[in-house]
Amino acid sequence: MSNNISVNLPEDAFIHIDTTQRQSEIITRPGITFWADARRRLFRNRVAMTGLAVIVIITLLAIFVPIFSEYTYDKQDLSNTNAPPSLKHPFGTDSHGRDLWVRVWVGARVSLAVGIFGSIIPGIIGVIIGGISGYFGGKVDMIIMRFIDIVMCVPNMIYIILITIYIGTGPVAMVIAFALTGWMGIARNVRGMILQLKEQEFVLASRALGASPARLIFQHLIPNTLGIVVVSMTMGVPSAIFQEAFLSFIGLGISPPIPSWGQLANLGISVFRIYPYQLLIPAALISVTMLSFNLFGDGLRDALDPKLRM
């Protein structure tokens, strides 16, 4: 016996919807790309924007103050040595009568240049080596990763000190030292992401269409790792600034007469008890700059992380 029961419903049991109610079901939010969404989320992060604003202000001061100032970083005035901060000399003068306001911002040029290029160049090297290692795998991956494991057993600072002793001091030598030692961490991160990406459908489709390994690595795989690469480079800038300041502080970094923040701190520590401003000013700028880059890097990481998208 069939259990199907036929029920006749009256016409008033149904509610007819009009056109406006149908339109309410349509998704009207415009499409947005990954980078546009990341930019929007970054701009909404007030802490990260504060850090970026401080970085921009310091950069502008480093560019324009030495240009428009009446003093130069190496002009000595022995009749006005160790003068306290004043309207004429906002940061005072040092033991040779040189204006610290100009010297600090010339030092900012050097420290920022070493920090930025000392992070970008190792990042580029790490991306290339990590992409090659992750894509080819096998013996190539094993050789590169074992080399990195062995080299990373020793702190980078030891390698940097040995390299600067061998090739000399100066901004270019510092960047070369950072480039030769700072690429390994980014290479390991990129290699891990490439291992995950190379088995996805878009890579298999490109390989089936005859794409060469170089095209797959540089046009398909590496662009998909730019998020973590950009964050790593941004977070590497304060580390490079600190390393430059430390090496200059111990006399292995930037050599006189070109000033840097670490060199100014080294000169200020000898007179710290009598003229504390000569140490506190460059030390404060190093701290503020590193903090600003770290805050901006954290915001950039949050903006580029797909898991945190809302």
N, C-alpha and C positions, 0 to 999 in steps of 0.2 A: 504494500500500500504506500502510495506517495505521501510525503509529509509537506509538499509544497503548498503553500497557502497563498492565494491571490487576494490582495487587499486593494480596493479602489479608494484612493485618497481624493478628497474634495479639492476643488480648484483653489479655495482660500487657504489650503495648507502650505502653499508655496509662496515665497516672497520674491518678487522680481526686482533685481538690482538695476540701477540706472548706470549711465555711462561714467558719471563721476566716481562711483564706487569701484568700477573696474579700473579706472586710472590710478586709484590709490594703491593697487597691487603692483603697479609697475615700478621698478627700481630706477629712480631718477638721478642717483648720484653719478656724476661723470667719472669716467675711468681715470686712473692716475698711475703713473709709472712708479717703479721702485725708487728711483733717485728723487723724483718729485715728492714722494711721500716721506722719504728720509729727510729732505730739506725742510719740509713743513714741520716735522716732528723735532728737528734740531732747533729751528727758530722758536719753537714753543718752550724749549728748555732754557729757563732764565739763568740758571747757574752756568751752563755751557756758553750762553751768549755773553754773560759777564766776563768769563775767562777770555773769550775771543775779543771782547772790547778792550780789555787790558793789554792783550797781545798787540792789537792794532795801535793802541796809544804808544806803547813802548817802541814799536817799530817806527812809527812816524817821528817820535822824538829822536830816535837814533839816526834817522835819515836827515832831518832838517836842522837840528840844533847845531851840529858841527858846521853846517853850511852858512848859517846866518849869525853865528857867534863872532864876536870881535877877537876872541882868543883862539889859539890852536892847541892841540893836545900836547905838543912838545915845547911850547913857548915858556921859558923860565923867567921868573921875576924874584930874584933873591932878596929883594927889599920887602917882599910880601909873602914870606913863607909861613905855612901852617896857620893861615888866617881862618877864623871861624866862618860858618855860613852867613852870608849877607846878601843884600840886594845886588851888589856888584858881582859877587861870587856865590851863587845859591847853594853850592855844596862845599864852599870853602876852597882852600888851596892846600897843596901837599908840601913836603919838606923842601922842594925845589921851587916853590912859588907857582906851580902850574895849576891852572883852573880845573878843579875836579868836576865841575858841571860838564865841560866839554869832554874831558877824559872819560867820564862815566858813559856818555852816549857814544863816543867812538868805540869804547870797550863793548858797548851793547851791539854795535855793528858786527864786531868780530865774533862775540859769543853767539849771537843769533845766527850768523852765517855758518859758523862751525856746527852749531846744533842742527840747523835745518838741512844743510848739505850732508852732514854726518849721519843723518837719519834717512834721507831720500836715496842717496847712492847705495848704501848697504841694502835698503829695501828693494831697489831695482835688481841688484845682484841676487838677492835671496829669492825673489819671485821667479827669475829665470831658472836658477838652479833647482829650486823646489818644483817648478813645473816640469822640467826635464826628468827629474828623479821620480816624481809621481806618475808621469805618463808611461815611461818606458819600463819601470819596475825591474824585477829580476836582478841581474848582476849590477846594472847601472845604479839602481836604487840602493842595493846593498853596499856598494863601494862608497857612494856619496854619504849615506847615513852613518856608516861606520867611521868615516873620516870626521864627520861632524861630531859624533859621540866622543871620539878621542880628543878632538881639539877643545870641546866644551868642558872637558874635565878640569881645565886650567882657567882661572878667571880672566875675563877679557882685558882687565886693567894691566895685567902682566904683559900680555902681548902688545898692548898699546904703548906701554913704557919702553919695551924693547924696540919696537918699530920706530918710535920718535927718537930714541938714542941713535939708531942706525941711520935714519934718513934726515934727521935734523928737526928743528922746531919751527913753528910758524903755522898759520891757518891752513895752508895747503897740506902740510905734513900731517896735521891733526885729522883732516878729512880723509886722507889716504889711510891713516891708521884705523880710523873708524870703519872705513869701507872694507878693509881687509879682515876685520874681526867681527863686525856687527851684523852680517848677513845670515848667520847660521840659524838664529831663532826664527826669523821670517821664513827661511827655506823649509824648516820642519813644519811650520803651520800650513804653508801653501801645499807642500807635498801631501799632507794628510787630507786636505780638501780635494786635491786632484784625484787621489785614490777613490774618493767617493763619487766624484763627478764623471770620471771617465767611463763608467759603466751605465750611465743614463742614456735614455733613448735618443736625445739630440746628438750626442757624441757618436753613438752607433750609426745613426742615420748619416751623419757627415762622413764617417769612415766608409760606409757602403757606397756613398756617392764619389769616393775617390779622393777625399781631402788628405793632404799630406800631414805627417806628424807635426811639422812646424805650424801649419795652419790650424790644426786642432788645438795645439798648445796655446798659441798666442792670440787666436781669434775666438776660440770657443771656451777653453778651460780657464785661462788666466783672467779674462774679464769677469768670470763668475766668482773670483776670489778677491775682487777689488775691495769689497767691504772690509774684510779682516786686514787686508794689506794697508789700506788708508788709516785704519785705527792703529795698527802697529807702528806705522811711520810717525803718526801724531804723538803717540805715547813714547816714541824713541827720541823725540826732540829734547825733552827735559833731561833725559838720561845723558844725551850727548853734551848738553850745556853743563851739567854737573861734572862730567868727566873732564871736559875742557877746563872748567874752573879749578878742579882738583889738581890737574897736571900743571896748570899755570901757577897755582898756589905753591907747589913744591919745586917750581923752577924748571919743569920739563915741558911746559906748554908754549904759550905765546911769549916770545922774547921781546924785551924792550928794544926800541922806544915805543912800539905799537902796544897800546894798552888793551887789556881785556878785564872782565870782571874778576877773574881769579887772580890775575896779576895785581890789580888794585887792592884786593883783599890781602894779598901777601905783603904789599907795602904798608897797608894800614895796620896790620897786626903788630908791627914793631913799635908803633906809637899809640897802641890802643888805650893804654891807661891815661895818656896825656891828651890825645886827640881821638876820642872814640868814633867820631863821625867818619873818619877816613876808612874805617873797617865796616861800620854798621851800614853805610849807604850802599856799597857794592854787594854786601851780604844780603841786605833786604831786597835788592833788585833781583838777585839770583833766586831767592826764595819765592818772590812774587811771580816771576816769570815761570818757574817750574810749576808752581801751583796752578797758574792760569792754563798752561798747556795740559796739565793733568785733568783739570775740570773740563776743558774743551774736548779732550780725548775721551773722557767718560761719556759726555753727552753725544759725541759722534758715534761711539760704540752702541749706545742705546738706540740711536736713530737708525743705524744700519743693521741692527739685529732683527731678523724677521720674526723671531719668537716674541718680541715685545711690541709688535704692531697692534694697534687698536682700531 
